[in-house]
């Protein structure tokens, strides 16, 4: 669950008294816009997207105006504008009016859960205002810290001194940035990013002012509900598939999904966040979905998840790819039994499909689960290949890609002949 932009960001930053640019929502009147201009001389008009689309300025999706007339023209241009990036199309749902903040220095700052350090980690640089990936490693600091002691001002001070940041930046950032830990820690966030924070001159000092905002929440942590944010504000525009799957989500047994390419040819049903990240990266736009179905889902739920995935994606898929690491507590027999039964129901209802099943998994009851899935696939005359936990996941992904290539070139016809007996 993700929020981007200052429409919601400025409301959340008020909880910890962190300075933020003045913001008006899409329902602002001409009088309110005029008042904002009189106080700040210049304002930015930004479209509101669900989920982050990035690079709005570079794509011409940002207006900078100094009159009410220009502001209304930019509102008309941007209110329902579309942003197209590769296979994704995002449509704006209004605009915000944000005060321009004069500043010489811009800061990038984020807090996130870091699997490398297994600790909350800050990233900071005084070369903000751009994509963090574009900066060389010596221009930023990535620092883990102990969540029991919390995020302290000295961490900021040490980081900025090592980066040789201007002296006048250090004191105001030491004063204000630790406030963000309270917001992150107390409301169920997994990531909080401000880029840029502009250092505005005020009374012979610099004040850090947030000029853009991004955060993600752990859906299973109920603390986010205390913020009063409606569900409609989160993530991207959900497809029917995502809506149907996400209705099944419970604390025990995840059902996280995201459509990668609605014309993909490999449907990965992935177990575990690490496996999902690797598989999504290596499959790229061959994958129909990104998914994490780990967490030891019971048979009934896994069967429902499988039924939905098969209904939406098997008619176009060459490969059904069931993949995950070596589980600690997930009952492989129960998940494989549910997925096999779902496949039997789908074939019974829709007839033979040109499909190849690739499986890579480890964990409790693995042999029993693979035996059940094997018997099901052989009954359905569906070819398969199984890999155990001692196989490298990257090699299994490459095998699935090779099968996909074969299916596209020559595999579909003989497979259908075999399926029809």
C-alpha positions in Angstrom: 0.0 0.0 0.0 1.6 3.2 -1.2 0.9 6.9 -1.1 2.7 9.5 -3.2 2.6 13.3 -3.4 1.8 16.0 -1.0 -2.0 15.8 -1.2 -1.8 13.1 1.6 1.8 13.7 2.5 1.3 17.1 4.0 -1.5 15.7 6.2 0.8 12.9 7.5 3.7 15.2 8.1 1.5 17.4 10.4 1.4 14.5 12.8 5.1 15.0 13.6 5.3 18.8 12.9 7.6 18.4 10.0 7.6 21.6 7.8 6.0 21.1 4.4 5.1 23.2 1.4 1.6 24.7 1.5 -0.8 22.5 -0.5 -4.3 22.9 -1.9 -6.4 19.9 -3.2 -8.3 19.5 -6.5 -11.4 21.2 -5.1 -9.5 24.5 -4.4 -11.4 27.6 -5.5 -9.9 30.5 -7.6 -9.9 32.6 -4.4 -7.8 30.0 -2.5 -5.4 29.7 -5.4 -5.1 33.5 -5.6 -4.3 33.7 -1.8 -1.7 31.0 -2.2 0.0 33.0 -5.0 -0.1 36.2 -3.0 1.8 34.5 -0.2 4.3 32.6 -2.3 4.4 34.4 -5.7 4.7 31.1 -7.6 3.1 27.7 -7.3 3.4 24.3 -8.9 0.4 22.4 -10.4 0.9 18.6 -10.1 -1.5 15.8 -11.2 -2.6 13.3 -8.6 -1.9 9.7 -9.5 -2.6 6.6 -7.4 0.7 5.0 -6.9 4.0 6.6 -8.0 4.7 7.2 -11.7 8.0 9.1 -11.3 9.7 11.7 -13.5 6.6 13.8 -13.8 8.7 16.9 -14.4 10.7 15.3 -17.2 7.5 14.1 -18.9 5.9 17.6 -18.8 3.4 16.6 -16.1 4.1 19.6 -13.9 3.0 23.2 -14.3 4.8 26.2 -12.7 2.7 29.4 -12.7 2.6 32.9 -11.2 -1.0 33.9 -12.0 -4.5 32.5 -11.3 -5.2 32.4 -15.1 -2.2 30.2 -15.8 -3.1 28.0 -12.8 -6.5 27.3 -14.2 -5.1 26.6 -17.6 -2.7 24.1 -16.1 -5.5 22.6 -14.1 -7.4 22.0 -17.3 -4.4 20.4 -19.0 -3.4 18.1 -16.1 -6.6 17.2 -14.2 -7.2 13.9 -16.1 -3.9 13.6 -18.0 -2.4 10.1 -18.7 1.1 9.0 -18.0 2.4 6.1 -20.1 5.4 4.1 -19.0 6.3 0.9 -20.8 3.2 -1.3 -20.3 1.6 0.8 -17.6 -0.9 3.6 -18.1 -1.8 5.8 -15.2 -4.6 8.4 -15.3 -4.6 11.4 -13.1 -7.5 12.0 -10.7 -7.2 15.8 -10.1 -4.3 18.1 -9.3 -2.7 19.8 -6.3 -1.5 23.4 -6.0 1.8 23.5 -4.1 3.8 26.5 -3.0 7.2 27.1 -4.6 9.9 27.1 -1.9 13.0 29.2 -2.6 16.2 27.3 -1.7 19.8 26.9 -2.7 20.1 23.3 -1.3 18.0 20.2 -1.8 18.1 17.1 0.4 17.1 13.5 -0.3 16.1 11.5 2.7 14.4 8.1 3.2 13.8 5.5 5.9 13.1 1.9 4.8 13.2 -1.7 6.0 16.5 -3.1 4.6 16.8 -6.9 4.1 20.6 -6.6 3.7 21.1 -5.1 7.2 18.0 -6.6 8.7 17.3 -3.2 10.3 15.7 0.1 9.5 18.0 2.1 7.3 18.3 5.8 6.3 19.5 7.1 3.0 20.6 10.7 2.9 22.4 13.1 0.6 22.6 16.9 0.1 22.4 16.3 -3.6 18.6 15.8 -3.7 16.0 16.7 -6.2 16.9 13.8 -8.6 16.5 10.1 -8.8 18.7 8.6 -6.1 19.9 5.9 -8.6 21.5 8.6 -10.7 24.0 9.6 -7.9 27.4 7.9 -7.4 27.9 6.0 -4.2 30.2 8.6 -2.7 27.5 11.3 -2.8 25.1 9.6 -0.4 25.1 7.7 2.9 23.2 4.5 3.6 23.1 3.9 7.4 21.3 1.1 9.4 20.3 1.8 13.0 18.9 -0.1 16.0 15.1 0.2 16.1 15.2 -0.2 19.9 17.2 3.0 20.4 15.5 4.7 17.4 16.8 7.2 14.9 18.9 9.9 16.6 20.2 13.3 15.5 23.8 12.3 15.7 23.3 9.8 12.9 22.3 12.7 10.6 25.2 14.9 11.8 27.8 12.2 11.3 26.4 11.3 7.8 26.4 14.9 6.6 29.9 15.6 7.9 31.2 12.6 6.1 29.6 13.8 2.9 31.2 17.2 3.5 27.8 18.9 3.4 27.7 22.7 4.0 27.8 23.4 7.7 24.6 25.5 7.7 22.6 22.4 6.6 23.5 20.2 9.5 21.8 21.8 12.5 18.3 22.2 11.0 18.4 18.7 9.6 19.6 17.2 12.9 16.6 19.0 14.5 13.9 17.9 12.1 14.7 14.6 10.4 14.4 12.4 13.6 10.8 13.4 13.7 10.2 11.2 10.7 11.1 8.1 12.7 8.1 8.7 14.8 5.9 8.8 11.7 7.5 5.8 10.2 7.6 3.7 13.4 4.3 4.5 14.9 2.0 4.1 11.9 3.0 0.9 10.2 5.2 2.2 7.4 7.8 0.1 5.5 9.2 3.1 3.6 9.2 6.9 3.9 10.9 9.1 1.3 11.1 12.9 1.0 12.7 14.2 -2.2 13.4 17.0 -2.3 13.5 18.6 1.1 14.3 22.2 0.2 16.4 24.2 2.7 14.4 27.5 2.9 16.1 30.6 4.3 14.1 31.9 7.4 15.3 34.4 10.0 19.0 33.9 9.1 18.6 30.1 9.4 17.7 27.4 7.0 14.4 25.4 7.5 13.9 22.0 5.8 10.6 22.0 3.9 9.2 18.8 2.4 8.4 19.4 -1.3 7.5 15.8 -2.3 6.4 12.7 -0.4 6.3 9.0 -0.8 5.5 6.2 1.7 4.5 2.5 1.8 2.6 0.8 4.5 2.5 -2.8 5.8 -1.1 -3.8 5.2 -0.9 -6.3 8.0 0.0 -3.7 10.6 -3.2 -2.1 11.8 -1.5 1.1 13.0 -1.9 2.7 9.6 -5.7 2.8 10.2 -5.2 5.4 12.9 -4.2 7.9 10.2 -7.8 7.9 8.8 -6.7 7.3 5.2 -9.4 5.7 3.0 -8.6 2.5 1.1 -9.3 4.3 -2.2 -6.2 6.4 -1.7 -3.8 3.5 -2.0 -1.7 1.9 -4.7 -2.4 2.1 -8.4 -5.7 1.6 -10.2 -6.5 -2.0 -9.5 -7.4 -4.3 -12.3 -10.4 -6.7 -11.8 -7.8 -9.5 -11.1 -6.0 -7.5 -8.4 -9.3 -6.5 -6.8 -10.5 -10.1 -6.7 -7.2 -11.5 -5.3 -6.8 -8.8 -2.7 -10.2 -9.5 -1.2 -8.7 -12.8 -0.1 -5.8 -11.3 1.7 -5.6 -12.2 5.5 -2.8 -12.0 8.0 -2.2 -15.7 7.7 -1.4 -16.4 4.1 -0.6 -13.5 1.9 -2.1 -12.8 -1.5 -0.1 -9.8 -2.8 -0.4 -9.4 -6.6 0.5 -6.8 -9.2 -0.1 -7.1 -12.9 3.2 -6.7 -14.8 2.1 -7.3 -18.4 -1.4 -8.2 -19.3 0.0 -9.8 -22.5 2.7 -11.8 -20.7 3.2 -15.5 -21.5 4.6 -16.9 -18.2 2.3 -16.8 -15.1 4.6 -17.0 -12.0 2.9 -18.1 -8.7 5.6 -17.1 -6.3 6.1 -17.9 -2.6 8.2 -15.4 -0.6 9.2 -11.8 -1.1 12.8 -12.6 -2.0 11.7 -15.1 -4.7 9.2 -12.7 -6.0 11.8 -9.9 -6.4 14.2 -12.2 -8.3 11.6 -13.8 -10.5 10.0 -10.6 -11.4 13.4 -9.1 -12.3 14.5 -12.0 -14.4 11.3 -12.7 -16.2 10.7 -9.0 -17.0 7.7 -8.4 -19.3 7.3 -12.2 -20.0 5.6 -12.4 -16.6 1.8 -11.7 -16.4 1.9 -10.9 -12.7 4.2 -10.3 -9.7 3.0 -12.3 -6.7 3.7 -13.5 -3.2 1.5 -16.3 -1.9 3.7 -17.3 1.1 2.7 -17.4 4.7 1.4 -20.9 4.9 -2.1 -20.3 3.3 -4.7 -23.0 4.2 -6.0 -25.3 1.4 -9.3 -23.3 1.0 -7.6 -20.0 0.5 -4.9 -21.3 -1.8 -7.5 -23.0 -4.0 -9.4 -19.7 -4.3 -6.2 -17.9 -5.2 -5.3 -20.6 -7.8 -8.8 -20.5 -9.3 -8.6 -16.7 -9.8 -5.1 -16.8 -11.3 -5.9 -19.6 -13.7 -9.1 -17.9 -14.8 -7.4 -14.6 -15.7 -4.0 -15.8 -17.0 -3.9 -19.5 -18.2 -5.7 -18.9 -21.5 -2.7 -16.8 -22.7 0.1 -18.4 -20.8 2.7 -20.8 -22.2 4.2 -21.6 -18.8 2.6 -21.9 -15.3 5.6 -21.2 -13.1 5.3 -22.3 -9.4 8.4 -21.1 -7.6 9.7 -20.3 -4.1 12.6 -20.9 -1.7 12.9 -23.5 0.9 10.0 -22.9 3.2 10.2 -23.1 7.0 6.5 -23.4 7.9 4.5 -23.6 4.7 2.9 -27.0 4.1 4.0 -27.7 0.5 1.5 -30.6 0.2 -1.5 -28.4 1.1 -0.5 -25.6 -1.3 0.4 -28.0 -4.2 -2.9 -30.0 -3.6 -4.9 -26.8 -3.8 -3.1 -25.6 -7.0 -3.4 -29.1 -8.6 -7.1 -29.3 -7.8 -7.6 -25.7 -9.2 -5.9 -26.7 -12.4 -8.1 -29.8 -12.7 -11.2 -27.7 -12.3 -10.0 -25.2 -14.9 -9.2 -27.9 -17.5 -12.5 -29.6 -16.8 -14.4 -26.4 -17.4 -12.3 -24.9 -20.3 -10.9 -27.9 -22.0 -7.2 -28.8 -22.8 -4.7 -25.9 -22.8 -1.3 -25.6 -24.4 0.6 -25.3 -21.1 3.9 -26.4 -19.6 4.3 -26.4 -15.8 7.6 -25.6 -14.2 8.0 -26.0 -10.4 10.8 -25.1 -8.0 10.2 -25.4 -4.3 11.5 -26.7 -1.0 10.0 -27.2 2.5 7.8 -29.4 4.7 6.0 -32.2 2.9 7.7 -31.4 -0.4 7.9 -35.0 -1.8 4.3 -35.7 -0.9 3.2 -32.4 -2.5 5.2 -33.0 -5.7 3.8 -36.5 -6.0 0.2 -35.2 -5.8 0.9 -32.4 -8.3 2.7 -34.9 -10.6 -0.3 -37.3 -10.6 -2.6 -34.4 -11.4 -0.6 -33.2 -14.3 -0.2 -36.6 -15.8 -3.9 -37.2 -15.5 -4.5 -33.9 -17.4 -1.7 -34.7 -19.9 0.1 -31.5 -19.1 4.0 -31.7 -19.4 6.0 -30.6 -16.4 9.5 -30.3 -14.9 10.1 -30.2 -11.1 13.2 -28.8 -9.3 14.0 -29.3 -5.7 15.4 -26.8 -3.1 19.0 -27.6 -4.1 18.5 -26.1 -7.5 19.6 -22.5 -8.1 16.5 -20.3 -8.5 18.0 -18.2 -11.3 18.6 -21.4 -13.3 15.0 -22.5 -12.8 13.8 -19.1 -14.1 16.1 -19.5 -17.2 14.6 -23.0 -17.8 11.1 -21.5 -17.6 12.1 -18.8 -20.2 13.6 -21.5 -22.5 10.3 -23.5 -22.3 8.4 -20.3 -23.1 10.6 -19.7 -26.2 10.0 -23.3 -27.3 6.3 -23.0 -26.9 6.2 -19.8 -28.9 8.1 -21.5 -31.8 6.9 -25.1 -32.0 5.5 -26.5 -28.8 1.9 -25.5 -28.8 0.6 -27.8 -31.6 2.2 -31.1 -30.4 1.1 -30.3 -26.9 -2.5 -29.9 -27.9 -2.4 -33.1 -29.9 -1.1 -34.9 -26.8 -3.7 -33.3 -24.5 -6.5 -34.5 -26.8 -5.1 -38.0 -26.8 
